[in-house]
Amino acid sequence: MVLMNEKTDDIILAFESSADETSAAVVKNGNTILSNVVATQIASHQRFGGIVPEVASRHHLEWINRVTEEALTKAGINDPERQLSAVAATYGPGLVGSLLVGLMAGKTFAMVHHLPFIAVNHLAGHISAANFVKATVYPALAIMVSGGHTELLWMEKENTFQIIGTTLDDAAGEAFDKVGRILGLKYPAGKEIQEMAGHGKAVIKFPIAHTEDDFDFSFSGLKSSVLNYVHHHEQVSEEFNRNDVAASFQKAVVEAITEKSRLAIEKFQPKQLLLGGGVAANLALRTAVENLSKEYKIELTEAPIKLSGDNAAMIGAAAYLNYKQRLFAPLDLNVDPSLNFARM
């Protein structure tokens, strides 16, 4: 058996199952993907208009062994004890039943193959996806925008995260899906709203919430405004352009995120901006943040679009930061569905 400190590379097997994607990946040195297998459940949840936790859990159980075997095969891992340095899994936040599947898979694999186990915060995974593009320069400001979270995070140094702004109600991705239902779109609605916005004009003035804390977000009022606009026109049988609604809604979301980010940049003076999370795949948001980075002459690293959604490679990238600090977790660790970072 090759001792851990004799390895020239640190290779981690990672699991992600916090919502409706079952994923396993093998990541080298926190910045190179050897394999990343994702089994999605979108088709199973579309008819319900969102994720059904019990359905998600059952699908994870069906897929977890298959994605693990495929990830190991693609990465050329045939002797885990010799070739792997550690095993990692998401332990929160997310759906309880879904989290349990990936966490138990990770802990079991680690125990059987006598490898250290690393517990990863799902949100840290989204941010760490940027490491596949280039190494982060600190201090950094991370703009994390996903289906369940919208946060501004201050990273004073590597593997430290402090919340400086968060949503007080709906997350941006959640707002996209709810507006999608209002417009009669299938779940998830983010990509289709983006496509509709490209054919429309942002001519409708939807509100951008002003919160008590300069850096916090609120999207529930925006969603309600879209609902009222659509219902009013439908009730009086007045035609309206759905593409214009999509464009105007998207513009309001993007402006809310960029304006709060602007305030944070001016106060904290980061050396680098990071953009991650499922909604970070939105091209209008990416363009706006790119313009913001140019305006303030701050380097920007965006998570690759193909890694913006939930996947195990990003968990492997985040796990590597813990691995370097030897931050290993006990095998009796449980899931934490409400896990988050501390507020600054």
URGIDA-V432404 format. One line per field, one symbol per residue. ss: DSSP state (a for helix, b for strand, c for the rest). phi: phi as a letter, one per 30 degrees, with the letter a starting at -180 (. if undefined). burial: # if it has 9 or more other ideal C-beta (glycine too) atoms within 8 Angstrom, else .. A space follows every 50 residues. Layout:
# URGIDA-V432404
ss: ???
phi: ???
burial: ???
This chain:
# URGIDA-V432404
ss: cccaaaccccbbbbbbccccbbbbbbbbcccbbbbbbbbbcaaaaacccc ccaaaaaaaaaaaaaaaaaaaaaaaccccaaaaccbbbbbbbcccaaaaa aaaaaaaaaaaacccbbbbbbaaaaaaaaaaacccccccbbbbbbccccb bbbbbccccccbbbbbbccccaaaaaaaaaaacccccccaaaaaaaaacc ccccccccccccccccbccaaaaaaaaaaaaaaaaccccccaaaaaaaaa aaaaaaaaaaaaaaaaaacccbbbbbcaaaacaaaaaaaaaaaaaaccbb bbccaaaccccaaaaaaaaaaaaacccccccccccccccccbbc
phi: .ddeddddbccbcbbbadbbccbbbcbchibbcdaacbccceddcedcil dceddddddeddcedddddddddddicbbeddcccabbadcldldeddee ddddddddddddchcdcbcbdedddeddedddcaddccdbccccbbdcbb bcbccdaeibbbdcabddbddddddedddedddicdddceddddddddcc bdccdddcdccddecdcacdddedddeddddddddchcdbcdddddddde dddddddddddeddeddchddbcbbajedddddddddddddddddchcdc bcdeedcdddadddddddddddddchcccddcdcdbdceadddd
burial: ......#..######################.#######.##..##.#.. #.#.###.##..##.###.######.#..##..################# ###.###.###.#.##################...#.############# #####.....#######..##############.#.####.###.##..# .#...#.##.#...#########.###.##.##......#.######### ###############..#.#.###########.###.###.##....#.# ####..##.##############.....#...#.#.#.#.#...
